[in-house]
Amino acid sequence: MGVERRHALASKALGRSLVPPQAEEENPALTAVTGEILDVSPHLIIVENPEGVEERLVIAPWATAWRGSVITPADLPTGSRVVIRARQSGRVADRLWGDVTRVTGVILSMGRDGRDRTVELHCGPHRGTREVVIPYGASGRIAVRHPRLEPGYLFDAIGTRVEGVTTAYLPATSQPPYRATAVPPPPPAYNGVQSRISGAAAWSDAFDEGEAGVAYPMLERADSQCDDAGVSCTGLPYLSLGSMLYVGNVCESRAAVLPIVACGCMAGRFCDRCVECGTSPRGRIAELSPASFVELGGDLTNGCFNARVGLG
């Protein structure tokens, strides 16, 4: 049964509207524009979005871009896949990420290609196996936050994917000290069910381009058809695919109600913290699509924001 069908049935049973409620925002709205760069200059970028429609955006004078390192927007090559954070009804680009990707998984093996290192990762039953290149120039930076580059340990990095090759440039988090099979148990529940649960929200490139939605760790295994689901060190309630989840960015005072469209079984194995704005409680409580992450004020190269989640 598809996510849309599940949502429609749940809404009918609970007497809810099919239109997700709009969470109140204290800041001007952000728009995520994704697609392929057709042309770019210091002042204008033209992108073909996933629907095949051309979008023209003015590049703000203060705008920056990232494609393995910080560059000027005009240096993004034509043909790159780009995620753009836009303001003023989506017409002004102020932050751009070119060919950005994120690789999150369990280390299967390590190797070398000259001075560069290669990592083979198991990214969960839904995402399969990926090979990642760690260039020599980035190896020290990644090793500082991932000291155990050994089979069985978790790995999470941000980089680029160009012509089928994934290259890691930035550690997305500090590597958990335990093996992927030894996730700490959640704390005992108290005072019933909390209406809002705090933790870290991350992002993943496992969604369709431009898709809005969330991958959630605590799904029923039969519902998600995933034997790895239902693992988290945070006291999250069980939900199902198609449920609507409130996600709030504590740092930016932004919030949205998003559909759960995927299983976040790999995210649930990270009992880490986000330190972008204060320090979050331990545990990843949601994994957002790049578009949803950006529209909630997240920076893709930072990799997380302090969040609260609850039923939508």
Contacts in CASP RR format, 6 or more apart in sequence:
PFRMAT RR
TARGET T0000
AUTHOR 0000-0000-0000
METHOD contacts of the structure
MODEL  1
MGVERRHALASKALGRSLVPPQAEEENPALTAVTGEILDVSPHLIIVENP
EGVEERLVIAPWATAWRGSVITPADLPTGSRVVIRARQSGRVADRLWGDV
TRVTGVILSMGRDGRDRTVELHCGPHRGTREVVIPYGASGRIAVRHPRLE
PGYLFDAIGTRVEGVTTAYLPATSQPPYRATAVPPPPPAYNGVQSRISGA
AAWSDAFDEGEAGVAYPMLERADSQCDDAGVSCTGLPYLSLGSMLYVGNV
CESRAAVLPIVACGCMAGRFCDRCVECGTSPRGRIAELSPASFVELGGDL
TNGCFNARVGLG
2 241 0 8 1.000
3 241 0 8 1.000
3 242 0 8 1.000
3 259 0 8 1.000
3 260 0 8 1.000
3 261 0 8 1.000
6 240 0 8 1.000
6 241 0 8 1.000
6 242 0 8 1.000
6 243 0 8 1.000
7 18 0 8 1.000
7 242 0 8 1.000
7 243 0 8 1.000
7 244 0 8 1.000
7 259 0 8 1.000
8 18 0 8 1.000
10 16 0 8 1.000
10 240 0 8 1.000
10 242 0 8 1.000
10 243 0 8 1.000
11 17 0 8 1.000
11 18 0 8 1.000
20 244 0 8 1.000
20 257 0 8 1.000
20 258 0 8 1.000
20 259 0 8 1.000
20 312 0 8 1.000
21 257 0 8 1.000
21 312 0 8 1.000
22 256 0 8 1.000
22 257 0 8 1.000
23 246 0 8 1.000
23 248 0 8 1.000
23 255 0 8 1.000
23 256 0 8 1.000
23 257 0 8 1.000
24 255 0 8 1.000
25 253 0 8 1.000
25 254 0 8 1.000
25 255 0 8 1.000
26 253 0 8 1.000
26 254 0 8 1.000
27 252 0 8 1.000
27 253 0 8 1.000
27 254 0 8 1.000
28 87 0 8 1.000
28 88 0 8 1.000
29 89 0 8 1.000
29 295 0 8 1.000
30 85 0 8 1.000
30 86 0 8 1.000
30 87 0 8 1.000
30 254 0 8 1.000
30 294 0 8 1.000
30 295 0 8 1.000
30 296 0 8 1.000
30 297 0 8 1.000
31 85 0 8 1.000
31 86 0 8 1.000
31 87 0 8 1.000
31 89 0 8 1.000
31 90 0 8 1.000
31 295 0 8 1.000
32 83 0 8 1.000
32 84 0 8 1.000
32 85 0 8 1.000
32 86 0 8 1.000
32 210 0 8 1.000
32 290 0 8 1.000
32 291 0 8 1.000
32 292 0 8 1.000
32 294 0 8 1.000
32 295 0 8 1.000
33 47 0 8 1.000
33 49 0 8 1.000
33 55 0 8 1.000
33 57 0 8 1.000
33 82 0 8 1.000
33 83 0 8 1.000
33 84 0 8 1.000
33 86 0 8 1.000
33 90 0 8 1.000
33 93 0 8 1.000
34 47 0 8 1.000
34 49 0 8 1.000
34 50 0 8 1.000
34 81 0 8 1.000
34 82 0 8 1.000
34 83 0 8 1.000
34 84 0 8 1.000
34 209 0 8 1.000
34 210 0 8 1.000
34 290 0 8 1.000
34 291 0 8 1.000
35 47 0 8 1.000
35 48 0 8 1.000
35 49 0 8 1.000
35 50 0 8 1.000
35 81 0 8 1.000
35 82 0 8 1.000
35 83 0 8 1.000
35 209 0 8 1.000
35 210 0 8 1.000
36 47 0 8 1.000
36 48 0 8 1.000
36 79 0 8 1.000
36 80 0 8 1.000
36 81 0 8 1.000
36 82 0 8 1.000
37 45 0 8 1.000
37 46 0 8 1.000
37 47 0 8 1.000
37 76 0 8 1.000
37 77 0 8 1.000
37 78 0 8 1.000
37 79 0 8 1.000
37 80 0 8 1.000
37 81 0 8 1.000
37 82 0 8 1.000
38 46 0 8 1.000
38 47 0 8 1.000
38 48 0 8 1.000
38 54 0 8 1.000
38 78 0 8 1.000
38 79 0 8 1.000
39 45 0 8 1.000
39 46 0 8 1.000
39 78 0 8 1.000
40 46 0 8 1.000
40 59 0 8 1.000
40 73 0 8 1.000
40 74 0 8 1.000
40 76 0 8 1.000
40 78 0 8 1.000
41 59 0 8 1.000
41 74 0 8 1.000
42 59 0 8 1.000
42 72 0 8 1.000
42 73 0 8 1.000
42 74 0 8 1.000
43 58 0 8 1.000
43 59 0 8 1.000
44 56 0 8 1.000
44 57 0 8 1.000
44 58 0 8 1.000
44 59 0 8 1.000
45 56 0 8 1.000
45 57 0 8 1.000
45 59 0 8 1.000
45 73 0 8 1.000
45 76 0 8 1.000
45 82 0 8 1.000
45 84 0 8 1.000
45 93 0 8 1.000
45 96 0 8 1.000
46 54 0 8 1.000
46 55 0 8 1.000
46 56 0 8 1.000
47 54 0 8 1.000
47 55 0 8 1.000
47 57 0 8 1.000
47 82 0 8 1.000
47 84 0 8 1.000
48 54 0 8 1.000
48 55 0 8 1.000
49 55 0 8 1.000
49 210 0 8 1.000
50 208 0 8 1.000
50 209 0 8 1.000
50 210 0 8 1.000
57 84 0 8 1.000
57 86 0 8 1.000
57 90 0 8 1.000
57 91 0 8 1.000
57 92 0 8 1.000
57 93 0 8 1.000
58 91 0 8 1.000
58 92 0 8 1.000
58 93 0 8 1.000
59 73 0 8 1.000
59 74 0 8 1.000
59 92 0 8 1.000
59 93 0 8 1.000
60 87 0 8 1.000
60 92 0 8 1.000
60 93 0 8 1.000
60 94 0 8 1.000
62 94 0 8 1.000
63 73 0 8 1.000
63 93 0 8 1.000
63 94 0 8 1.000
63 95 0 8 1.000
63 96 0 8 1.000
64 70 0 8 1.000
64 72 0 8 1.000
64 73 0 8 1.000
64 95 0 8 1.000
64 96 0 8 1.000
65 71 0 8 1.000
65 72 0 8 1.000
65 73 0 8 1.000
65 75 0 8 1.000
65 76 0 8 1.000
65 95 0 8 1.000
65 96 0 8 1.000
65 97 0 8 1.000
65 98 0 8 1.000
66 96 0 8 1.000
66 97 0 8 1.000
66 98 0 8 1.000
66 100 0 8 1.000
66 300 0 8 1.000
66 301 0 8 1.000
67 75 0 8 1.000
67 76 0 8 1.000
67 80 0 8 1.000
67 97 0 8 1.000
67 98 0 8 1.000
67 99 0 8 1.000
67 100 0 8 1.000
67 160 0 8 1.000
68 159 0 8 1.000
68 160 0 8 1.000
68 167 0 8 1.000
68 169 0 8 1.000
69 169 0 8 1.000
73 93 0 8 1.000
73 96 0 8 1.000
76 82 0 8 1.000
76 96 0 8 1.000
76 98 0 8 1.000
80 98 0 8 1.000
80 99 0 8 1.000
81 98 0 8 1.000
81 99 0 8 1.000
81 209 0 8 1.000
82 96 0 8 1.000
82 97 0 8 1.000
82 98 0 8 1.000
82 99 0 8 1.000
83 96 0 8 1.000
83 97 0 8 1.000
83 98 0 8 1.000
83 100 0 8 1.000
83 290 0 8 1.000
83 291 0 8 1.000
83 294 0 8 1.000
83 300 0 8 1.000
84 93 0 8 1.000
84 95 0 8 1.000
84 96 0 8 1.000
84 97 0 8 1.000
85 93 0 8 1.000
85 94 0 8 1.000
85 95 0 8 1.000
85 96 0 8 1.000
85 294 0 8 1.000
85 297 0 8 1.000
86 92 0 8 1.000
86 93 0 8 1.000
86 94 0 8 1.000
87 94 0 8 1.000
95 294 0 8 1.000
95 299 0 8 1.000
97 290 0 8 1.000
97 300 0 8 1.000
97 301 0 8 1.000
98 160 0 8 1.000
99 160 0 8 1.000
99 161 0 8 1.000
99 162 0 8 1.000
100 158 0 8 1.000
100 159 0 8 1.000
100 160 0 8 1.000
100 205 0 8 1.000
100 290 0 8 1.000
100 300 0 8 1.000
100 301 0 8 1.000
101 158 0 8 1.000
101 159 0 8 1.000
101 160 0 8 1.000
101 161 0 8 1.000
101 166 0 8 1.000
101 205 0 8 1.000
102 156 0 8 1.000
102 157 0 8 1.000
102 158 0 8 1.000
102 159 0 8 1.000
102 172 0 8 1.000
102 203 0 8 1.000
102 204 0 8 1.000
102 205 0 8 1.000
102 300 0 8 1.000
102 303 0 8 1.000
103 121 0 8 1.000
103 123 0 8 1.000
103 130 0 8 1.000
103 132 0 8 1.000
103 155 0 8 1.000
103 156 0 8 1.000
103 157 0 8 1.000
103 159 0 8 1.000
103 166 0 8 1.000
103 168 0 8 1.000
104 121 0 8 1.000
104 123 0 8 1.000
104 154 0 8 1.000
104 155 0 8 1.000
104 156 0 8 1.000
104 172 0 8 1.000
104 202 0 8 1.000
104 204 0 8 1.000
104 266 0 8 1.000
104 267 0 8 1.000
104 270 0 8 1.000
105 121 0 8 1.000
105 122 0 8 1.000
105 123 0 8 1.000
105 124 0 8 1.000
105 154 0 8 1.000
105 155 0 8 1.000
105 156 0 8 1.000
105 180 0 8 1.000
105 266 0 8 1.000
106 121 0 8 1.000
106 122 0 8 1.000
106 123 0 8 1.000
106 124 0 8 1.000
106 152 0 8 1.000
106 153 0 8 1.000
106 154 0 8 1.000
106 155 0 8 1.000
106 180 0 8 1.000
106 266 0 8 1.000
106 269 0 8 1.000
107 119 0 8 1.000
107 120 0 8 1.000
107 121 0 8 1.000
107 149 0 8 1.000
107 150 0 8 1.000
107 151 0 8 1.000
107 152 0 8 1.000
107 153 0 8 1.000
107 154 0 8 1.000
107 155 0 8 1.000
108 120 0 8 1.000
108 121 0 8 1.000
108 122 0 8 1.000
108 129 0 8 1.000
108 151 0 8 1.000
108 152 0 8 1.000
109 119 0 8 1.000
109 120 0 8 1.000
109 151 0 8 1.000
110 117 0 8 1.000
110 118 0 8 1.000
110 119 0 8 1.000
110 120 0 8 1.000
110 149 0 8 1.000
110 150 0 8 1.000
110 151 0 8 1.000
111 117 0 8 1.000
111 118 0 8 1.000
111 119 0 8 1.000
112 118 0 8 1.000
113 133 0 8 1.000
115 136 0 8 1.000
116 133 0 8 1.000
116 134 0 8 1.000
116 135 0 8 1.000
116 136 0 8 1.000
116 139 0 8 1.000
117 133 0 8 1.000
117 134 0 8 1.000
117 136 0 8 1.000
117 139 0 8 1.000
117 149 0 8 1.000
118 131 0 8 1.000
118 132 0 8 1.000
118 133 0 8 1.000
118 134 0 8 1.000
119 131 0 8 1.000
119 132 0 8 1.000
119 134 0 8 1.000
119 149 0 8 1.000
119 155 0 8 1.000
119 168 0 8 1.000
120 129 0 8 1.000
120 130 0 8 1.000
120 131 0 8 1.000
120 132 0 8 1.000
121 129 0 8 1.000
121 130 0 8 1.000
121 131 0 8 1.000
121 132 0 8 1.000
121 155 0 8 1.000
122 128 0 8 1.000
122 129 0 8 1.000
123 129 0 8 1.000
123 130 0 8 1.000
123 206 0 8 1.000
123 266 0 8 1.000
124 228 0 8 1.000
124 265 0 8 1.000
124 266 0 8 1.000
125 226 0 8 1.000
125 227 0 8 1.000
125 228 0 8 1.000
125 265 0 8 1.000
126 206 0 8 1.000
126 226 0 8 1.000
126 262 0 8 1.000
126 263 0 8 1.000
126 265 0 8 1.000
127 206 0 8 1.000
127 266 0 8 1.000
130 166 0 8 1.000
131 166 0 8 1.000
132 155 0 8 1.000
132 157 0 8 1.000
132 166 0 8 1.000
132 167 0 8 1.000
132 168 0 8 1.000
133 165 0 8 1.000
133 166 0 8 1.000
133 167 0 8 1.000
133 168 0 8 1.000
134 142 0 8 1.000
134 157 0 8 1.000
134 167 0 8 1.000
134 168 0 8 1.000
135 167 0 8 1.000
135 169 0 8 1.000
138 168 0 8 1.000
138 169 0 8 1.000
138 170 0 8 1.000
141 169 0 8 1.000
141 170 0 8 1.000
141 171 0 8 1.000
142 157 0 8 1.000
142 168 0 8 1.000
142 170 0 8 1.000
142 171 0 8 1.000
143 149 0 8 1.000
144 171 0 8 1.000
145 171 0 8 1.000
145 173 0 8 1.000
145 174 0 8 1.000
145 175 0 8 1.000
146 155 0 8 1.000
146 157 0 8 1.000
146 171 0 8 1.000
146 174 0 8 1.000
146 175 0 8 1.000
147 175 0 8 1.000
148 175 0 8 1.000
148 177 0 8 1.000
149 155 0 8 1.000
152 179 0 8 1.000
152 180 0 8 1.000
152 181 0 8 1.000
153 175 0 8 1.000
153 176 0 8 1.000
153 179 0 8 1.000
153 180 0 8 1.000
154 175 0 8 1.000
154 176 0 8 1.000
154 180 0 8 1.000
154 269 0 8 1.000
154 270 0 8 1.000
155 175 0 8 1.000
156 171 0 8 1.000
156 172 0 8 1.000
156 173 0 8 1.000
156 175 0 8 1.000
156 202 0 8 1.000
156 270 0 8 1.000
157 168 0 8 1.000
157 169 0 8 1.000
157 170 0 8 1.000
157 171 0 8 1.000
157 172 0 8 1.000
158 168 0 8 1.000
158 169 0 8 1.000
158 170 0 8 1.000
158 171 0 8 1.000
158 172 0 8 1.000
158 300 0 8 1.000
158 301 0 8 1.000
158 303 0 8 1.000
159 166 0 8 1.000
159 167 0 8 1.000
159 168 0 8 1.000
159 169 0 8 1.000
159 170 0 8 1.000
160 166 0 8 1.000
160 167 0 8 1.000
160 169 0 8 1.000
161 167 0 8 1.000
161 205 0 8 1.000
170 301 0 8 1.000
172 202 0 8 1.000
172 303 0 8 1.000
172 304 0 8 1.000
173 202 0 8 1.000
173 270 0 8 1.000
173 272 0 8 1.000
173 303 0 8 1.000
173 304 0 8 1.000
174 272 0 8 1.000
176 269 0 8 1.000
176 270 0 8 1.000
176 271 0 8 1.000
176 272 0 8 1.000
178 184 0 8 1.000
178 271 0 8 1.000
180 269 0 8 1.000
183 231 0 8 1.000
183 232 0 8 1.000
183 233 0 8 1.000
183 268 0 8 1.000
183 269 0 8 1.000
183 271 0 8 1.000
184 233 0 8 1.000
184 271 0 8 1.000
184 282 0 8 1.000
185 233 0 8 1.000
186 232 0 8 1.000
186 233 0 8 1.000
186 234 0 8 1.000
186 235 0 8 1.000
186 236 0 8 1.000
187 235 0 8 1.000
189 235 0 8 1.000
193 237 0 8 1.000
195 310 0 8 1.000
195 311 0 8 1.000
196 246 0 8 1.000
196 308 0 8 1.000
196 309 0 8 1.000
196 310 0 8 1.000
197 234 0 8 1.000
197 235 0 8 1.000
197 236 0 8 1.000
197 285 0 8 1.000
197 308 0 8 1.000
197 309 0 8 1.000
197 310 0 8 1.000
198 250 0 8 1.000
198 280 0 8 1.000
198 281 0 8 1.000
198 285 0 8 1.000
198 306 0 8 1.000
198 307 0 8 1.000
198 308 0 8 1.000
199 234 0 8 1.000
199 273 0 8 1.000
199 274 0 8 1.000
199 280 0 8 1.000
199 281 0 8 1.000
199 282 0 8 1.000
199 283 0 8 1.000
199 284 0 8 1.000
199 285 0 8 1.000
199 306 0 8 1.000
199 307 0 8 1.000
199 308 0 8 1.000
199 309 0 8 1.000
200 270 0 8 1.000
200 272 0 8 1.000
200 273 0 8 1.000
200 274 0 8 1.000
200 280 0 8 1.000
200 283 0 8 1.000
200 284 0 8 1.000
200 285 0 8 1.000
200 304 0 8 1.000
200 305 0 8 1.000
200 306 0 8 1.000
200 307 0 8 1.000
201 247 0 8 1.000
201 248 0 8 1.000
201 249 0 8 1.000
201 274 0 8 1.000
201 284 0 8 1.000
201 285 0 8 1.000
201 286 0 8 1.000
201 287 0 8 1.000
201 288 0 8 1.000
201 293 0 8 1.000
201 296 0 8 1.000
201 304 0 8 1.000
201 305 0 8 1.000
201 306 0 8 1.000
201 307 0 8 1.000
201 309 0 8 1.000
202 267 0 8 1.000
202 270 0 8 1.000
202 284 0 8 1.000
202 286 0 8 1.000
202 287 0 8 1.000
202 288 0 8 1.000
202 303 0 8 1.000
202 304 0 8 1.000
203 287 0 8 1.000
203 288 0 8 1.000
203 289 0 8 1.000
203 290 0 8 1.000
203 292 0 8 1.000
203 293 0 8 1.000
203 298 0 8 1.000
203 300 0 8 1.000
203 303 0 8 1.000
203 304 0 8 1.000
204 215 0 8 1.000
204 267 0 8 1.000
204 287 0 8 1.000
204 288 0 8 1.000
204 289 0 8 1.000
204 290 0 8 1.000
205 290 0 8 1.000
206 215 0 8 1.000
206 262 0 8 1.000
207 213 0 8 1.000
207 215 0 8 1.000
207 261 0 8 1.000
207 262 0 8 1.000
207 289 0 8 1.000
207 290 0 8 1.000
207 291 0 8 1.000
208 289 0 8 1.000
210 289 0 8 1.000
210 290 0 8 1.000
210 291 0 8 1.000
211 261 0 8 1.000
211 289 0 8 1.000
211 291 0 8 1.000
212 258 0 8 1.000
212 259 0 8 1.000
212 289 0 8 1.000
212 291 0 8 1.000
212 292 0 8 1.000
212 295 0 8 1.000
213 258 0 8 1.000
213 259 0 8 1.000
213 260 0 8 1.000
213 261 0 8 1.000
213 262 0 8 1.000
213 288 0 8 1.000
213 289 0 8 1.000
213 292 0 8 1.000
214 245 0 8 1.000
214 247 0 8 1.000
214 258 0 8 1.000
214 259 0 8 1.000
214 260 0 8 1.000
214 261 0 8 1.000
214 262 0 8 1.000
214 286 0 8 1.000
214 287 0 8 1.000
214 288 0 8 1.000
214 289 0 8 1.000
214 292 0 8 1.000
215 260 0 8 1.000
215 261 0 8 1.000
215 262 0 8 1.000
215 263 0 8 1.000
215 264 0 8 1.000
215 267 0 8 1.000
215 286 0 8 1.000
215 287 0 8 1.000
215 288 0 8 1.000
216 236 0 8 1.000
216 239 0 8 1.000
216 243 0 8 1.000
216 245 0 8 1.000
216 260 0 8 1.000
216 262 0 8 1.000
216 263 0 8 1.000
216 264 0 8 1.000
216 286 0 8 1.000
216 287 0 8 1.000
217 229 0 8 1.000
217 230 0 8 1.000
217 231 0 8 1.000
217 232 0 8 1.000
217 236 0 8 1.000
217 263 0 8 1.000
217 264 0 8 1.000
217 265 0 8 1.000
217 267 0 8 1.000
217 268 0 8 1.000
217 284 0 8 1.000
217 285 0 8 1.000
217 287 0 8 1.000
218 229 0 8 1.000
218 230 0 8 1.000
218 232 0 8 1.000
218 235 0 8 1.000
218 236 0 8 1.000
218 237 0 8 1.000
218 238 0 8 1.000
218 239 0 8 1.000
219 226 0 8 1.000
219 229 0 8 1.000
219 230 0 8 1.000
219 238 0 8 1.000
219 239 0 8 1.000
219 240 0 8 1.000
219 241 0 8 1.000
219 260 0 8 1.000
219 263 0 8 1.000
219 264 0 8 1.000
219 265 0 8 1.000
220 229 0 8 1.000
220 230 0 8 1.000
220 238 0 8 1.000
220 240 0 8 1.000
221 227 0 8 1.000
221 229 0 8 1.000
221 230 0 8 1.000
223 240 0 8 1.000
223 241 0 8 1.000
224 240 0 8 1.000
224 241 0 8 1.000
224 263 0 8 1.000
224 265 0 8 1.000
226 263 0 8 1.000
226 265 0 8 1.000
228 263 0 8 1.000
228 265 0 8 1.000
228 266 0 8 1.000
229 263 0 8 1.000
229 264 0 8 1.000
229 265 0 8 1.000
230 238 0 8 1.000
230 265 0 8 1.000
230 268 0 8 1.000
231 265 0 8 1.000
231 268 0 8 1.000
231 269 0 8 1.000
232 268 0 8 1.000
232 283 0 8 1.000
232 284 0 8 1.000
232 285 0 8 1.000
233 268 0 8 1.000
233 271 0 8 1.000
233 282 0 8 1.000
233 283 0 8 1.000
234 271 0 8 1.000
234 281 0 8 1.000
234 282 0 8 1.000
234 283 0 8 1.000
234 284 0 8 1.000
234 285 0 8 1.000
236 285 0 8 1.000
236 309 0 8 1.000
239 245 0 8 1.000
239 260 0 8 1.000
239 311 0 8 1.000
240 260 0 8 1.000
241 260 0 8 1.000
241 261 0 8 1.000
241 262 0 8 1.000
241 263 0 8 1.000
242 259 0 8 1.000
242 260 0 8 1.000
242 261 0 8 1.000
243 259 0 8 1.000
243 260 0 8 1.000
243 311 0 8 1.000
243 312 0 8 1.000
244 257 0 8 1.000
244 258 0 8 1.000
244 259 0 8 1.000
244 260 0 8 1.000
244 311 0 8 1.000
244 312 0 8 1.000
245 257 0 8 1.000
245 258 0 8 1.000
245 259 0 8 1.000
245 260 0 8 1.000
245 286 0 8 1.000
245 309 0 8 1.000
245 310 0 8 1.000
245 311 0 8 1.000
245 312 0 8 1.000
246 255 0 8 1.000
246 256 0 8 1.000
246 257 0 8 1.000
246 308 0 8 1.000
246 309 0 8 1.000
246 310 0 8 1.000
246 311 0 8 1.000
246 312 0 8 1.000
247 255 0 8 1.000
247 256 0 8 1.000
247 257 0 8 1.000
247 258 0 8 1.000
247 286 0 8 1.000
247 288 0 8 1.000
247 292 0 8 1.000
247 296 0 8 1.000
247 307 0 8 1.000
247 308 0 8 1.000
247 309 0 8 1.000
248 254 0 8 1.000
248 255 0 8 1.000
248 256 0 8 1.000
248 296 0 8 1.000
248 307 0 8 1.000
248 308 0 8 1.000
248 309 0 8 1.000
249 255 0 8 1.000
249 296 0 8 1.000
249 297 0 8 1.000
249 298 0 8 1.000
249 305 0 8 1.000
249 306 0 8 1.000
249 307 0 8 1.000
250 277 0 8 1.000
250 280 0 8 1.000
250 305 0 8 1.000
250 306 0 8 1.000
250 307 0 8 1.000
250 308 0 8 1.000
251 276 0 8 1.000
251 277 0 8 1.000
251 278 0 8 1.000
251 305 0 8 1.000
251 306 0 8 1.000
252 296 0 8 1.000
252 297 0 8 1.000
252 298 0 8 1.000
252 305 0 8 1.000
254 295 0 8 1.000
254 296 0 8 1.000
254 297 0 8 1.000
255 296 0 8 1.000
256 292 0 8 1.000
256 295 0 8 1.000
256 296 0 8 1.000
257 312 0 8 1.000
258 288 0 8 1.000
258 292 0 8 1.000
262 287 0 8 1.000
264 287 0 8 1.000
267 284 0 8 1.000
267 286 0 8 1.000
267 287 0 8 1.000
268 283 0 8 1.000
268 284 0 8 1.000
270 283 0 8 1.000
270 284 0 8 1.000
271 282 0 8 1.000
271 283 0 8 1.000
272 282 0 8 1.000
272 283 0 8 1.000
272 284 0 8 1.000
273 279 0 8 1.000
273 280 0 8 1.000
273 281 0 8 1.000
273 282 0 8 1.000
273 283 0 8 1.000
274 280 0 8 1.000
274 304 0 8 1.000
274 305 0 8 1.000
274 306 0 8 1.000
274 307 0 8 1.000
276 299 0 8 1.000
276 302 0 8 1.000
276 304 0 8 1.000
276 305 0 8 1.000
276 306 0 8 1.000
277 305 0 8 1.000
277 306 0 8 1.000
278 306 0 8 1.000
279 306 0 8 1.000
280 304 0 8 1.000
280 306 0 8 1.000
280 307 0 8 1.000
284 304 0 8 1.000
285 307 0 8 1.000
285 309 0 8 1.000
286 307 0 8 1.000
286 309 0 8 1.000
288 296 0 8 1.000
290 300 0 8 1.000
293 300 0 8 1.000
293 303 0 8 1.000
293 305 0 8 1.000
294 300 0 8 1.000
296 305 0 8 1.000
297 305 0 8 1.000
298 305 0 8 1.000
END
